Amino acid sequence: MLIRWLLGRAADGLPAGGPVNLNLETSFDGTRSLAFMHIPKTSGTALMSTLTADVEPSAVVRGFDLCLFGAFRQFDTFDATERERIYHAPSALPAESKLILGHFAFSTLRHAYPNAQIMTVLRDPIARLLSHWMFWRKHTDDLLQPFGSWADVIRHSRLSLASFLKLPILACQVDNLILRMLLWPHPLIREDQFIDPVDDEQLLSDAVARLNAFDFVDVIENVDFARNLENWMGQKLSYKSENETRDIPLQFRTPLHLELKPEAYALLMLRSRLDLRLWQIVVKQRLPGYDSTALREQSTLAAVARYGALMMAE
């Protein structure tokens, strides 16, 4: 019943008009660099493995810029391996890279590699946000040691889902993350504050303009996603979806039905309201005539069933 309520509410957020012209007819140019804006929990790890194996680039860059860290800057507390993966400015990225993969905002990729082809993949934002919470929740203190003070931020995932979604310090990770990565940095988006709904339409307009600047965009729920990517790149790919969120430690498990209460659903919707409209825009262009609500229903039900199993006590 609550899932149906959520899907019904989400359907109210259909895209407002405005020009949308994703580059669906362009072709990959093997002489230019390829940059992948990896939105967390969108099967990006599997896609990065595929691109690394099949494109066979001469040089690969992997890592993070600062868009997912909010106001956090205590990177000196990270261990050396993790610290080296953080790029504090576009100018810090290697200039000659042919393949750039990671949690980099659009602005970072465009400034660091002005001639690169940029691609990204979106996921139903409710399922993505649930996956994000669960993925963080699986981390024990031993696994968190390399991340220094950032580990304290990740530990908030051990709170209830509703409490997790209420914390402003987590806005950089949970509040309309797709839109944030498209627009970061933006004067209407504060690092450790939730987006003010009064700014929704301006931000959505700006984000759609950014989507139009990508060379390839799709949604992971599209059954033809891999084929679309192969057609764009003009080659066969070995893409196989991978599940990263597994083995939630017993001490961090709570029955999922106790988490999915009306307050949590309302917060999931609030934190995904703009991302949902962006996702729907891509679905409309990639799957013309397809019912996006039905696609979301499949995605949400599958996510709840899977994460419910992971949260069951032994």
C-alpha positions in Angstrom: 0.0 0.0 0.0 2.7 2.5 0.9 4.7 1.6 -2.2 1.7 2.3 -4.3 1.2 5.6 -2.5 4.8 6.6 -3.2 4.5 5.7 -6.9 1.3 7.6 -7.2 2.8 10.7 -5.6 5.9 10.4 -7.7 3.9 10.4 -10.9 2.7 14.0 -10.0 6.3 15.2 -10.8 6.2 14.8 -14.5 8.6 17.0 -16.4 7.5 20.6 -17.0 7.9 21.6 -20.6 11.0 23.2 -22.0 13.4 22.1 -24.8 14.9 18.6 -24.3 17.2 17.4 -27.0 19.4 14.6 -25.8 22.2 13.6 -28.3 20.7 10.3 -29.3 22.0 10.3 -32.9 25.7 11.2 -32.3 28.4 8.6 -32.7 31.4 7.9 -30.5 34.7 9.3 -31.8 37.6 7.0 -30.8 40.2 9.8 -31.3 38.7 11.8 -28.4 38.7 11.2 -24.7 35.7 9.6 -23.0 34.6 10.8 -19.6 32.0 9.0 -17.5 30.1 11.0 -14.8 29.4 8.1 -12.4 26.4 8.9 -10.3 26.6 6.6 -7.2 24.6 3.4 -7.2 23.7 3.4 -10.9 25.7 0.2 -11.9 28.6 2.5 -12.6 31.2 0.1 -11.2 30.2 -2.5 -13.7 30.2 0.0 -16.5 33.6 1.4 -15.6 35.0 -2.2 -15.6 33.5 -2.7 -19.1 34.9 0.5 -20.5 38.4 -0.2 -19.1 38.4 -3.7 -20.6 36.8 -3.0 -23.9 38.0 0.5 -24.9 41.6 -0.4 -23.9 42.7 3.2 -23.3 46.3 4.2 -23.0 45.7 6.1 -19.8 42.8 6.0 -17.3 41.9 8.4 -14.5 39.7 7.3 -11.6 38.5 9.1 -8.5 36.4 11.9 -7.0 36.1 15.6 -7.1 34.6 17.5 -4.2 31.0 17.6 -5.3 30.0 14.6 -3.1 31.7 15.9 0.1 29.8 19.0 0.9 31.8 21.2 3.2 34.0 18.3 4.3 37.7 19.0 3.7 39.6 16.8 6.2 41.1 14.7 3.5 44.4 14.6 5.4 42.7 12.1 7.7 42.4 9.6 4.8 45.0 7.0 4.2 47.4 7.6 1.3 45.6 5.4 -1.2 42.2 7.1 -0.7 43.7 10.6 -0.5 45.3 10.2 -3.9 41.9 9.5 -5.4 40.6 13.0 -4.5 41.0 15.8 -7.0 40.5 19.2 -5.5 40.2 21.1 -8.8 39.8 20.3 -12.5 43.4 21.4 -13.1 44.6 18.6 -10.8 43.4 15.9 -13.2 46.0 14.5 -15.7 45.7 16.3 -19.0 46.5 13.4 -21.3 43.9 10.8 -20.1 41.9 9.0 -22.7 39.4 7.5 -20.3 38.1 9.4 -17.2 35.9 7.4 -14.8 34.5 8.5 -11.4 32.3 10.5 -9.2 33.1 13.8 -11.0 30.6 16.5 -11.5 29.9 17.7 -15.1 31.7 20.9 -14.5 34.9 19.2 -13.4 34.9 16.9 -16.5 34.1 19.8 -18.9 36.8 22.1 -17.5 39.5 19.4 -17.2 38.7 17.9 -20.6 37.0 20.4 -22.8 37.1 18.2 -25.9 36.1 15.0 -24.2 32.9 13.1 -24.9 30.9 12.9 -21.7 28.4 10.2 -20.8 26.3 9.3 -17.8 23.6 6.8 -16.8 20.6 7.6 -14.5 18.6 5.3 -12.2 15.2 5.6 -10.7 16.1 8.0 -7.8 14.0 6.3 -5.1 15.7 2.9 -5.8 19.0 4.7 -6.1 18.6 6.5 -2.8 17.6 3.2 -1.0 20.7 1.5 -2.5 22.9 4.4 -1.4 21.7 4.1 2.2 22.1 0.3 2.2 25.6 0.4 0.6 26.9 2.8 3.2 25.2 0.7 5.9 27.2 -2.4 5.1 30.5 -0.7 6.1 31.9 -1.9 9.4 34.4 0.2 11.4 37.3 -1.8 9.9 36.2 -1.1 6.4 35.8 2.6 7.2 39.3 3.1 8.6 40.9 4.3 5.4 38.4 7.2 5.2 39.4 9.0 8.3 37.0 11.6 9.5 34.7 11.0 6.6 33.8 7.7 8.2 31.8 9.6 10.8 29.6 10.8 7.9 29.1 7.3 6.5 28.2 6.0 10.0 25.0 8.1 9.8 23.7 5.3 7.6 23.3 3.2 10.7 20.5 5.5 11.8 16.9 4.8 10.7 16.1 5.7 7.1 14.0 8.7 8.1 16.8 10.0 10.4 19.4 9.5 7.7 17.3 11.5 5.2 16.8 14.4 7.7 20.5 15.3 8.3 21.7 18.5 6.4 25.3 17.2 6.6 24.2 14.5 4.2 22.5 16.8 1.7 25.5 16.5 -0.6 24.9 12.7 -0.9 21.1 12.3 -0.5 19.4 15.4 -1.7 18.6 15.2 -5.5 22.1 13.9 -6.2 21.7 13.6 -10.0 20.8 17.3 -10.2 23.7 18.2 -7.9 26.3 16.4 -10.0 24.9 18.0 -13.1 25.1 21.6 -11.7 27.8 21.6 -9.0 28.9 24.2 -8.1 25.7 26.3 -8.2 24.7 29.4 -6.3 21.3 28.0 -5.5 22.7 24.8 -4.0 24.3 25.0 -0.6 26.9 22.3 0.3 25.3 21.2 3.6 21.7 22.3 3.2 18.7 20.8 1.4 17.5 22.4 -1.8 14.8 25.0 -1.2 11.7 24.0 -3.2 11.3 27.7 -4.3 14.3 27.2 -6.5 13.1 23.9 -8.1 12.0 25.2 -11.5 15.2 27.2 -12.1 17.4 24.4 -11.0 15.5 21.9 -13.2 15.8 24.2 -16.2 19.5 24.5 -15.6 19.9 20.7 -15.2 18.0 19.9 -18.4 20.4 22.2 -20.2 23.3 20.2 -18.8 21.7 16.9 -19.9 21.5 18.3 -23.4 25.3 18.8 -23.3 26.1 15.1 -22.8 27.2 12.9 -25.7 25.4 9.8 -24.3 22.7 9.5 -21.6 20.5 6.6 -20.8 18.7 5.0 -17.8 19.9 1.8 -16.3 16.4 0.3 -16.2 16.3 0.4 -20.0 16.5 -3.2 -21.2 18.2 -1.9 -24.3 20.8 0.2 -22.4 23.8 -2.1 -23.3 22.8 -2.3 -26.9 22.3 1.5 -27.0 25.8 2.0 -25.6 27.2 -0.5 -28.1 25.5 1.3 -31.0 26.8 4.6 -29.9 30.4 3.3 -29.4 30.3 1.2 -32.6 31.6 -1.9 -30.9 30.6 -4.9 -28.8 30.9 -4.5 -25.1 31.2 -7.1 -22.3 28.9 -5.2 -19.9 27.3 -7.3 -17.1 25.4 -5.6 -14.3 26.9 -6.1 -10.8 25.3 -5.9 -7.4 27.6 -4.1 -4.9 25.3 -3.9 -1.9 25.5 -7.2 -0.1 26.2 -8.8 3.2 24.8 -6.1 5.6 26.5 -6.9 9.0 24.0 -8.4 11.4 24.4 -5.6 13.9 23.2 -3.1 11.3 20.1 -5.0 10.1 16.6 -3.8 10.9 13.5 -5.2 9.2 13.0 -3.0 6.2 9.2 -2.8 6.7 9.9 -1.0 10.0 12.0 1.5 8.1 9.5 2.2 5.3 7.0 4.2 7.2 5.1 7.2 5.9 7.7 9.7 7.2 10.5 7.8 5.4 8.5 7.6 2.1 7.7 11.4 2.3 11.4 12.1 2.8 12.5 9.7 -0.1 10.1 11.6 -2.3 11.4 15.0 -1.1 15.0 14.1 -1.6 14.4 12.7 -5.1 11.7 15.1 -6.5 14.0 16.8 -9.0 16.0 13.7 -9.9 12.7 12.0 -10.7 11.8 14.6 -13.2 15.2 14.4 -14.8 15.0 10.6 -14.9 11.5 10.8 -16.5 12.9 13.2 -19.2 15.5 10.6 -20.2 13.0 7.8 -20.1 10.7 9.8 -22.3 13.4 10.2 -24.9 15.0 6.8 -24.7 11.8 4.9 -24.4 9.2 6.9 -26.3 5.7 5.7 -25.5 6.8 3.7 -22.5 4.9 4.2 -19.2 7.6 5.6 -16.8 5.3 4.9 -13.8 5.3 1.2 -14.7 9.1 1.2 -15.1 9.4 2.9 -11.7 7.0 0.3 -10.1 9.2 -2.5 -11.4 12.4 -0.8 -10.1 11.0 0.1 -6.7 9.4 -3.3 -6.0 12.6 -5.1 -7.0 14.7 -2.8 -4.8 12.4 -3.2 -1.8 12.4 -7.0 -2.2 16.2 -7.2 -2.5 17.0 -4.9 0.3 14.3 -6.4 2.5 16.1 -9.8 2.1 19.5 -8.2 3.0 18.1 -6.7 6.1 16.5 -9.9 7.4 17.9 -11.2 10.7 19.5 -14.6 10.5 
